[in-house]
Amino acid sequence: MKKLISLFAFVLSISAFGQSKDDRAYLVKVGDQAPVFTMKMTNGKTVKLSDLKGKVVMLQFTASWCSVCRKEMPFIERDIWQKHKGNPDFVLLAVDRDEPLKTVIKFAKDIPVTYPFGLDPHADIFALYAAREAGITRNVIIDKKGKIVFLTRLYDVAEFNRMTKVIDGMLK
């Protein structure tokens, strides 16, 4: 009976809020169609994810207060953006969670990164992809058909390197 109770407690602990620790609080999974959204960019233009079909898209969910984001961003700039920014089949969008325009512009300059930033003022775009209360540092890679092909959480060098290889492979 004691083993049964322990097993029951374990199952409850990993299924709290319907999520195990392994799924990293994503609401989407690899193979899903990417949820569509419209986002205002820091340059005033509007981007619709649905308009980017036919391109490989990287969404980098970020915020200025996120220390892990700040650690990862120079690698995104160097290893992904600088390598593929001239490729018409690639789009990289930083999705800044819940911060005003002035803060986001300063944040990009402080790192520094040159890839485009968009605003997610109420974290509504973030909430299409992950639980609203989940941690921010994450990347979503979307293929030319609009399907999610890779998801990251936090900055792990091995995972980051796998992600860059996936992007490189899709753009060959």
C-alpha positions as CSV (number, residue, x, y, z in Angstrom):
1,M,0.0,0.0,0.0
2,K,2.9,2.4,0.8
3,K,4.4,1.9,-2.6
4,L,1.0,2.6,-4.2
5,I,0.6,5.8,-2.3
6,S,4.2,6.9,-3.3
7,L,3.5,6.1,-6.9
8,F,0.3,8.1,-6.8
9,A,2.1,11.1,-5.2
10,F,4.7,10.9,-8.0
11,V,2.1,10.8,-10.7
12,L,0.4,13.8,-9.2
13,S,3.7,15.7,-8.9
14,I,4.6,15.3,-12.6
15,S,1.1,15.9,-13.9
16,A,0.5,19.1,-12.0
17,F,-1.2,21.6,-14.4
18,G,-1.1,18.8,-17.0
19,Q,2.6,19.1,-17.6
20,S,5.6,17.0,-16.7
21,K,9.0,18.6,-16.0
22,D,10.3,17.3,-19.3
23,D,7.9,19.3,-21.5
24,R,9.2,22.6,-20.3
25,A,5.7,24.2,-20.1
26,Y,5.3,24.4,-23.9
27,L,1.7,24.3,-25.1
28,V,2.9,23.2,-28.6
29,K,5.1,20.4,-29.7
30,V,7.3,19.5,-32.6
31,G,5.1,18.6,-35.6
32,D,2.3,21.1,-34.6
33,Q,1.3,23.9,-36.9
34,A,2.7,27.1,-35.4
35,P,0.0,29.3,-33.8
36,V,-0.4,32.4,-35.9
37,F,-0.1,35.9,-34.6
38,T,0.4,39.5,-35.6
39,M,3.1,41.5,-34.0
40,K,4.2,45.1,-34.1
41,M,8.0,45.5,-34.6
42,T,10.2,48.1,-33.0
43,N,10.5,49.8,-36.4
44,G,6.7,50.3,-36.4
45,K,5.9,47.7,-39.1
46,T,3.6,44.8,-38.5
47,V,4.5,41.2,-39.1
48,K,2.0,38.4,-39.5
49,L,3.3,34.9,-39.0
50,S,0.9,33.6,-41.6
51,D,2.6,35.9,-44.2
52,L,5.9,34.1,-43.6
53,K,4.9,30.7,-44.9
54,G,7.5,29.5,-47.4
55,K,10.3,30.7,-45.1
56,V,12.2,29.1,-42.2
57,V,11.2,31.2,-39.1
58,M,13.0,31.4,-35.8
59,L,11.1,33.0,-32.9
60,Q,13.2,33.9,-30.0
61,F,11.1,34.7,-26.9
62,T,13.0,37.1,-24.7
63,A,12.9,40.1,-22.3
64,S,15.4,42.6,-21.0
65,W,15.3,41.3,-17.4
66,C,16.1,37.7,-18.5
67,S,19.8,36.9,-17.7
68,V,19.7,33.7,-19.6
69,C,18.3,35.5,-22.7
70,R,21.2,38.0,-22.4
71,K,23.6,35.1,-22.3
72,E,22.2,33.3,-25.4
73,M,21.5,36.4,-27.6
74,P,25.2,37.0,-28.7
75,F,25.3,33.4,-29.9
76,I,22.1,33.8,-31.8
77,E,23.5,37.0,-33.4
78,R,26.8,35.4,-34.3
79,D,25.9,31.8,-35.2
80,I,22.4,32.2,-36.7
81,W,21.6,35.8,-37.7
82,Q,25.0,36.8,-39.2
83,K,25.1,33.6,-41.1
84,H,21.6,33.7,-42.5
85,K,20.4,37.3,-42.5
86,G,20.9,37.7,-46.2
87,N,18.9,34.5,-47.0
88,P,15.5,35.5,-48.3
89,D,14.1,32.1,-47.0
90,F,15.0,32.9,-43.4
91,V,13.3,35.1,-40.8
92,L,14.5,35.6,-37.2
93,L,12.1,37.5,-34.9
94,A,12.8,38.3,-31.2
95,V,9.5,38.4,-29.4
96,D,10.0,40.7,-26.4
97,R,7.6,39.9,-23.6
98,D,5.6,42.6,-21.9
99,E,8.0,45.6,-22.2
100,P,7.6,49.1,-23.7
101,L,9.2,50.0,-27.0
102,K,11.8,52.2,-25.4
103,T,13.0,49.4,-23.1
104,V,13.1,46.9,-26.0
105,I,15.2,49.2,-28.3
106,K,17.7,49.9,-25.4
107,F,17.9,46.1,-24.7
108,A,18.8,45.2,-28.3
109,K,21.5,47.9,-28.3
110,D,22.9,46.9,-24.9
111,I,23.5,43.3,-25.9
112,P,24.2,44.2,-28.8
113,V,22.2,42.4,-31.4
114,T,21.0,43.5,-34.8
115,Y,18.2,41.1,-35.6
116,P,14.6,42.4,-35.6
117,F,12.5,42.7,-32.4
118,G,8.8,42.7,-32.0
119,L,6.6,43.6,-29.1
120,D,4.4,41.2,-27.1
121,P,2.9,43.8,-24.6
122,H,0.7,41.4,-22.7
123,A,2.6,38.2,-23.4
124,D,-0.3,37.0,-25.6
125,I,2.0,35.7,-28.3
126,F,4.1,33.9,-25.7
127,A,0.9,32.4,-24.3
128,L,0.1,30.8,-27.7
129,Y,3.3,28.7,-27.4
130,A,3.9,28.2,-23.7
131,A,2.1,28.5,-20.4
132,R,1.8,32.2,-19.5
133,E,3.6,31.7,-16.2
134,A,6.4,29.7,-17.7
135,G,10.0,31.0,-18.1
136,I,10.8,33.2,-21.0
137,T,14.0,31.9,-22.5
138,R,12.9,29.8,-25.5
139,N,13.3,29.4,-29.2
140,V,10.8,28.0,-31.7
141,I,11.9,26.9,-35.2
142,I,9.2,26.8,-37.8
143,D,9.6,25.2,-41.3
144,K,8.5,26.5,-44.6
145,K,5.1,24.9,-44.3
146,G,4.5,26.5,-40.9
147,K,5.2,23.4,-38.8
148,I,7.2,23.5,-35.6
149,V,10.4,21.5,-36.0
150,F,12.5,22.5,-33.0
151,L,11.9,23.9,-29.5
152,T,14.4,25.0,-26.9
153,R,14.2,26.1,-23.3
154,L,17.0,28.0,-21.5
155,Y,20.4,28.2,-23.0
156,D,22.1,24.8,-23.3
157,V,25.1,24.7,-25.6
158,A,24.4,21.2,-27.0
159,E,20.8,22.0,-27.7
160,F,21.7,25.4,-29.2
161,N,24.2,23.6,-31.5
162,R,21.5,21.1,-32.6
163,M,19.1,24.0,-33.3
164,T,21.7,25.7,-35.5
165,K,22.3,22.5,-37.5
166,V,18.5,22.1,-38.0
167,I,18.3,25.7,-39.3
168,D,21.4,25.3,-41.5
169,G,19.9,22.0,-42.9
170,M,16.6,23.6,-43.8
171,L,18.3,26.5,-45.6
172,K,20.5,24.4,-47.8
